[in-house]
Amino acid sequence: MNHDPGMDPFHPHPVSRRQWLQRSGAWCAAAALAACTAPRTPTPASALNRQLDALLAQWLADAPHEATAQGLDLGQHRALRSRWADRSLAAAQAGSARNAEALARLDRLPRAGLDASAAATLDAVRFALELAVEGAAFGYGDQGLVAMLCQENTPYAINQMLGLALNAPPFLASHQPLRTPQDLDAWLARLAALPAQIDHETERFRHDAARGVLPPRFVLATLLDQLDGLLATPPAASRPLAALRASAPGTPGALAQAGFHWERGFHPAVQRQRDAVHAAMARARDEAGVCHLPDGERYYAWALRVGTTTARSAAEVHRIGLARSAEIGAEMDRLLRSQGLAQGSVGERMRALGRAAQHGFQNTDAGREAALTLCRQWVVRFRAAMPRWSALPLRAPLAVERVPVEVEAGAAGAYLSPGSLDGSREATFYLNLRDTAQWPRWALPTLVAHETLPGHVWQEANEAELARRHPIHALLKFNGYSEGWALYAEQLVDEARFYDDDPLARLGYLQAQQLRATRLVVDTGLHALGWSRERAIQAMADATGRPRGALEGEVDRYCVKPGQACGYMIGQAELLRLRTQWRNRRGSAGGDVRFNDAVLRAGNLPLAVLAPVLQAA
């Protein structure tokens, strides 16, 4: 964006997010100053910025935990650090009305006069608001704007992956600051406020159940086990209180107060939710797909648009998945044969390879630590190689940790927790080590590339360290872009010939690509074609050879987050298409490094919005 310092409230030159936050104290203070000095006849850019200022303030107020996670709960917005999002039905309805009003205001803005970057921001925000308004009309689950942007939209108010009872304790333990007495006050206030919001989620669960909207019975069974685990954990053994004990302001008085809130507030709220889930088990279906929900076919079409940021239909996504799976399977077969592994299907041979003791880790604490150590070693290797892929001067700090034991049963196999924008918390790559058998050594390099460098951590670092655009982009996280980039990053490592001397590691790369291709088949199979959970698990096992235990969790994830898993390969395919166009237009002078950095500098955008930005770059 071409900035006019007299009208734009944000600094006109690239600076780090930490510098930006330090200079402004809070983004809204700068916005208020600009409003006082802006000309009486606003330019299109200044009019857009004022609307974005108001939207960002509202979004952060609607999602205080996200303000904390991003390090934006500063200055006059510090009070957000003491609150949770209002999870009541009334709040969801009010939020939908506000989104519709915001969309109408944006539609009245003049587009002429906006440069390419500002126009892309406008298009991205409109895209998000349009989907949020459409999703709210279904009247069940969580289709709110912030949930959608955080890739947490779900047809179910609570499930084995999403819900405050499960997610608030690790948030308090690792994301909530505990450095000063003021931080302690906010931490305790947020803990005290937690039970009311858990009760709101339980109310929404009952409301949706009355309409016939319940997670599948097997999901509810996992959720019951998780809630029972929380109830069996005494206050002193909980992760939040452990974090409080380790903090500077964690005094005996504060620990006693936190223990009281945990035992007298949190536990009873979890028990009430557990009772509601148990009561609903008798009415739950075994069928996995959203096609069985009210208006389920239209819901899945919407979920695919959220997950891929494209207009591809379920039938088209299914066909793409079948074609790519066949191509990748043929390449895996060729490589397996070159290693003397010719008997059985690709899945059977990969499964045998994964079970070989010499390629695995012991299922002990020492074995789990060895797996984490190997991941950290690959991070070091990829960091040293980053100039091959990007010229951006990013620090991209990160840690590698195990998924917390209390949530690993319902958690993904691996995931990234992004760092905060102010730099106070580094990104953390979490590896699910409930069963080390799902992670043979040769599978870890590609996993690390996807989640850390040059994948998610590098992409997120670009958002966090370079403040070139309106800070509303901190909350714009479109799944097709972010997961498409991470899968594209896996391919960059393979193209850089990292696996030339390690054919098993290349098999790990191909297995990871096959997993994403099969996701297209399985996600659409579950939700559009009425596949059973068992059929989906078997299809993934046959194609990838991954352990069944790992695939059960994978499929259960797709059941509660329909469409999200399709963003990976659809996003990668779009980036590869755009790279081909870039090469054809610019020739060798364009350079893949310049293309990669152009994608990153464009920021997290819907794929349809990204294409014209790259053409203008």
N, C-alpha and C positions, 0 to 999 in steps of 0.2 A: 504494500500500500504506500502511495506517495503521501507523506504526512505534511500537514500545514500546522506548524507549532502554534499559530494563533487560534486554531479551531479545534485541533485534535487534542484531547486530554492526555494522550499517552506519548511517552518519550519518542522522538522521531528517529533515534538511532538504535541499532541492535545493542542491547545490554543483556546481562544475565537476569534471570527472574529474581535472584537474590538481590542484585543491585536495584532492580526496578522496585521491589517491595520496600527496600530500605529507603530509597529516595522518596517514595510516595507516602510511606507509612501505611496507607491502605489505598487501594485503587479508587475507592469512591471519593476520597478527599480530592484526588486529582480531577475526577469527573466534576465534582461540585465547583472547583475553581474554574474549570473550563466553561461551565454553564454561566458563570458570572461574567466572563470576558468574551463570550461568543458573540458574533455579530447578530443584529436583529433579524436579518434574513439569512437563515442557515443554509450552508451548502449541502448538497446531497450527502457528502461524507460526514459532516458534523451532525446532520439529522439522523443518519444511521447510527452513529456512535452514541447519541443520546438514548436512542431506543435500546441499543445493546447494553448500555449502562444499566438501564432500568430492568432489562431482562436478567442480566447477571445477578443483580441484587435480589431479584425475586427467586431465581433458581437456587441461590445459596441459602436464602431464608427457607426455602422448601426442603433443602437437603443440608442441614447444618453439619452432618458428619462428613459430607463431601467437601465442605469448606475447610474442615479440619484436615482431611486427607490431603488436600491440595495446598495447605498452608495459607489459605486466604481468610481465615478467621482472625483478622488483625484489626487494630484501631477501633473504630466505632462498631465493627462487626465482631469484636471479641466475645460478645455475649452468645454468639452462635456455638461457641465451644462448650457450652453447658447444656445444649439441647440435642434432641433427636428429631428427625423428620416426624411430622404428625402423620401417623399411619391409620387414621380413622377414615371411615367411609365418607364422612362429610368433607374432610380435607381433600380426598381424591376428587370428589365432584367439584369442589371449588377450584382446585388446580386445573381441571379440564376447562372450566369456564375461562380462567385467566389465559390459558394457552390459546383458546379460540380468539379472545380479544387481542392478544399480542400478535397473532397471525394476521388479523384484520388490519392492525396498525402498520405492520410491515408491508402489507399489500398496497397500502396507500403511499408508500415512499416512492419518490421518483428514482428510477434506475439510471437514467441518463446522468452522466457526470461522475459516476463511480468508476474508479479504476478496476483492473482485473481482480486484484486481491480483495478489495472491498466488496465487489460484486460476488465473489466466491463466498465470502463470509455471510452475506445476505442470503445467498442460495442455500448454504449449509444450515443456517438457522431456520429458514422457512421449511426446508426438508424435514428437520427434526420436529418442528411444531406441527406440520401437517400430519406426520405419522402419529404423534402423540394424541392429537385430536381424534384421528380415526380410531386409534387403539382404545381410547377411553370409551368409545361408543359401545364396545362389547359388554361393558358393565361387570366384568369379573377379572380376578387376578390382579396383577400389577403391570399396567401398561403406561404408567406415568412417564413424564418426560425425562426426569432424572434417571429413573430405572432403565429406560430405553437407552439413554446415552451411556450409562454404565454397563450396558449389555446384560442387564438383570431383569429385563421384561420377561414375564412368565404368566401363564394362564392360571396359576395357583398362588393364593395369597401367601402360603408357606409351603416349603418342601424341604428335601434333604440338602439343598444347596443354599437356599435363600430364606431369610427370616432373621429377625433381631435376636431371638433366643440363641441361635447358633452363631451369628456373625458379630454380635455386639461384644462378647467377651474377648475374642482376639483383637478386635478394633481397640478396645480400651487398653489392652496389654501392649500393643505395638504401634498404634497410630496416634493415640491421644497423648499430647505432650505432658510430661511430668518433671519440669525443670525448676519451677518457682512455686512459692506459696499460692500465687494466683492460679497457676496451672492446677494445683491440687484442689483448690475450691471448685474449679470448673469440672475436674475429673469426678469429684464426689457428687456434684450436682447432676452430672450426666448419668452416673450410676443410679442415683436416686430416681431419676426420671424414666429409667428404662422399663420398669414393670408396666406402667400405664400404656406405653407404646406396644409392648408385647401383647397386652390385653386387646388393644385395637386390632392387631393382626389376627388374634384368635377370633375376634368378632367378625372380621372380614372372611376368615376361613369358614365360619358357620353360615354367614350370609351366602357365600358362593355354593356351599354344600347344599343349601336349600334349593338352589337352582340346578342341581345336578352336576356342579363343577367341583370335582375332587381329583387329586392326584391318583394315579393308579395304585392299587392295593400294595404292590411291592415297594413303591416309593413311600407310602405311609408306614410300612413296616420298618424301613430304614430310619425314617424320621422318628418313630417311637423309640428305637434303640438309641438314637442320638440324644433325645430328650431325657431318657432314662439315665444316660451317662452323665448329663449335666446335673440331674437331681442327685446322683450318687456322689458327686464331687463336693466335699466340704469346702467352706469358704477359704480356709487357709491353703488348700491345695489348688485353688483356681488360678488360672493364668493372670487375670487382672490383679488379684491381690499379691501374686508373686512379683509382678511388675511394680506395684506400689511399694512393696518392701525394699526393692532394689533401687528405688528412686531417692533423690536427695530429700524431698519433703515428706517421705513416708514415715511419719512419726507414729508412736504407739497409739496415740489418740486417733489419727487418721485411719490406721489399720482397723481399729475397733469400730469406727464409724462405717468403713467400707464393708467389714464383716457383717454388721447389722443390716446394711442395705442388701447385701447378697443373700443372707439367710431369711430375712423378713420380707423382702420385696421381690428380688429376682427369682428365688426358688419357688415361692407360691405362684407367681405369674407363669413360670415354666410348667408347674404342675397343672394349672388350669388349661394351658395349651395342650399338654399331654393328654389330659382327660378328654378334651374336644377331639383330638386326633383319634384316640382309642375308640370313642363313640362313633366316629365316622367310618371306621374300618368295615363295619357290616354293610355299608351302602356303597363302598368303593368298587370300581370295576377292575378287572384284570387287564382290559384293553389299554394299550399304551398311548394311542394317538389322539391328537386334538380333534380329529375328524368326528369323534364321538361326543364332542362338547356342543353346546348351543352355537349355531352359526359357525361350526368348526371349520368348514372348507374356506370360508372367507377369512376366518381368523388366521389360518395357516398361510394364506396368500399374503396377508399383512405381515406376519412374522417373517416370511421370506424376504420381503422388502426391507424390513428392519435389519435382518441378519446379513444380507448381501448388498444392500443399498442399490439394488438393481430391480428391474421389473420382470425378471425371469420367472416363468411359471414353474410349478412343481414338476410337471411333465418334462420340461426342458432341463431343469436341474438334474432330474433322475437320469435322463439320457446322457448328459455330460459326464455324470459320475460313472455310468457303465462304460463309456468309451475310454475315459482316462484310466479307470481301474484295469481294463484289459491291456492298455499300453504299458502301464507300470508293471503289471504282472508278468508280461513277456520279458521285460528288462530284468526283473528279479530272477526269472527262470534262467535266463542266459548267464547271469552272474553266479547263481547257485551252481549251475553245471560246470562253470569254470573252476569252482572250488571242489569239484568231485561229488557234489550233492545232486544226484539226478533222480532218485527214487521218491515217488509220492508227489502230491500236489505241492504247489508253492507254499501254501499255508502250513502243510505238514512239515515240510523241510525247514521253514523258518521257526516253527514251534520247537522242533528238535534242536535246532541251533541255539535257541533261547534257553533250552533246558540244560545245555552242556555246562557242566560244573566250572570248567575253566573260563567261561565267559561271564559268570555271575558273581554275586556278592552273597555272603552268608546272611541269613535272616536274623541277625543279631545287632545289637547296638554298634559293635565294631564294624560289622559289614555295612551298616547304614552310613556310618561315618566315612568309610572307604568310598562309597558311592558319591557322597557329597564332596569329598576331596578330589575325586576325578572330575566332577563338574567344575570345581574351582580351577583346576589345571587347564581345562578347555577354555574357560573364560580368559585366562592369561594368554593363551595362544591366539584366540580370536581378537583380543584387544591389540595385540602386536600386529595383526594383519589388517586392522581397520583402514589404513591408507589405501588398500587395494579397492575398497568399496565406497569410501566417503572421504571428503576433504573438510567436513565440518569440524570445528574445534570444540568438540564436546568432551566433557569429563566422564559422563555416564557412570557414576559410582553405583556399585551394587553389592549385595550380599547373597550367599547361597545357603538356604536353610531347609530343614525338614518341615513338611506340613505338620502343624500341631496334632498331637495324638488324638485329642478329643474330637476333632472334626474330620480326621482323615477317612473315615468310613464313607462319608458322603461327598468328599472333596474330589476334584479332578486329579488326574495323574500328576500334573504339574501346572503351575500357574505363576504369574508375576504380580506382585504388589508394587505398583509404581511409587517412585519417590515423590516427596512433596515439592511444590514449586519453589518454596523458599530455601530449599537445599538442606533443611534441618533433618530430613529423613531420607536415607538412600533407598533405591529400589531393592526389592528382595525377591529372588527367584526361589519358589518353594517346590520341593520335590516330595511327592507322596511315597513314603517308604513303608507303608503298612505291610507290604509284601515285596521284598527286594527281587523276587522272581520276575516281576514285570519289567525290570530294568537291567537287561544284560549290558555289559560294558559297551558293546558296539552300538547300542541304541542311544547312548548319552550325548555324543558329540552333536548330532542334529538337534536333539532336544535343547541343548544349551544354546546353539545358534539361534533357534526359534525364540526362546524366551529372553535371551540376554543380548549378545553381540554377534552379528549385526542386526538382530531382530528387535524384539519389543523394547528392550532397555535403550538401545540406540535411538529408536524412533521416539520413545517417550522423553528421552533426554533432550532431543531437539525441541519438543514442546516446552520443556521445563527451563532450559538454559538460555534460549534465545527469545527475547520478548520483542517480536517484530509487529505483532498484530494485536487486535483487541483481546483482552484477557478472557473473554467469553470462550475463546478457543480452548481454554483449560478444561472446559466441561464438554466440549464437542468430541466425542469418541465414537466414531462410526466403525462398526464391526468389519465391514468389507475392506476398509482401508487398513485398519490396525492388524487384523489377522491375515489379510492378503499380503501386507508387508512382511510379516514374520515368516510366512511360508515362502515368499520370494527370497527372503534372507537365507533360508535353508538352501535354496538353489544357488545363490551366490557363492556359498561355501563349496558346493559341489563343483561349480564352474571354475572356481579357483584351484581345483585339483588337490584339495586337502586329502582326499581319500585314495589317491593314486597308489599309495603304498599300503593301503589298509582296506582291502575289498570287503571285509566284514563291516567296517564302519560305513562304507557306501551302501551295503545292504540295509544298514540301519536307516540311512537317508531315504532309500527307496521304500522301505517299510513305512516310514513316517509319511511320505507322499501318498502311498497306497491307503493309509489310514484316512487321509483327508479326502481322497477320491471316493472311498467307500462310505464316508459320512454323507456325501451327496445322495448316494443310493439309499442308505439306511434312514436318514432323516426324512426324506420324502416317502420312503416305504412305510415308515411308522405313521406319519401324519396325513399323508394323502391317499395311501393305498391300503391302510388298515393292517399293516404287518403286526405280528405279535412281538413281544419283547424277545422271546426265544429265537424267532426267525432272524431278528436284527442281530442278536449276539452271534448266531451261527454264521451269518453272512460276513460279519467282520472277522471272525476267527478264520474262516476259509480263505479270505482274501489276504489277511495280514499275518496270520500265524501268531498273533499276540496272545498272551495268557488269558484264559476265560475270565479269571477274577478281575483283571484290569478292564476287560471289555464290558462286564456287567455294569461297572460304574460309569463307563463311557456312554452306554446306551441309556442308562437311567438319567444321565445328564441331558441327552437329547430329548428325553420324554418331557422334562420340565422346562426346557429352554428351546422350544422348537424354532428351527431356522437358523439359530446362531452358528451351529457347526457347519453350515453351508457357506459361511462368509470366507472361510480360509481359501479353498481352491477357486471359488468364483473370483475372489479378490486377487489372488495370484495370477490367474489367467488374464484379468484386465490389466494388471501391471506389465505383464509380458507383452500384451498387445500394444500398450502405450510405448514400451521400450522399443519395439520393432518400428513403430512410427517415428520415434525420436531418431533412431539410427538411419532410417531412410531419408529423413528430412535434413539431418545434419552431417551424415557421413561419419568418418572416423574422428573428425575434429570434435564432434559432439561429446563422445566419451561416455562410457557407462557410469563412471563416477559422477559426472555432471548430471546425468539422468537421475541417478539415485538421490543426489542432493536436491535436485529440483522437486522430486516427489516429497522428500522430507520437509523442504522449505515451504512447500504448498500447505503442509499441515494436514491434520486428520479431517478429510472431507468425504462426503458421499462420492462414490466412484464416478457417477455421471457429472459431478461438479469438478472433479479432479482433471478430467480430460481437457477441457478448454483452458484450464490454468496452465497445464504443461505445454499446450500449443503456443501459448503467449510467452512462455518462459524464455 
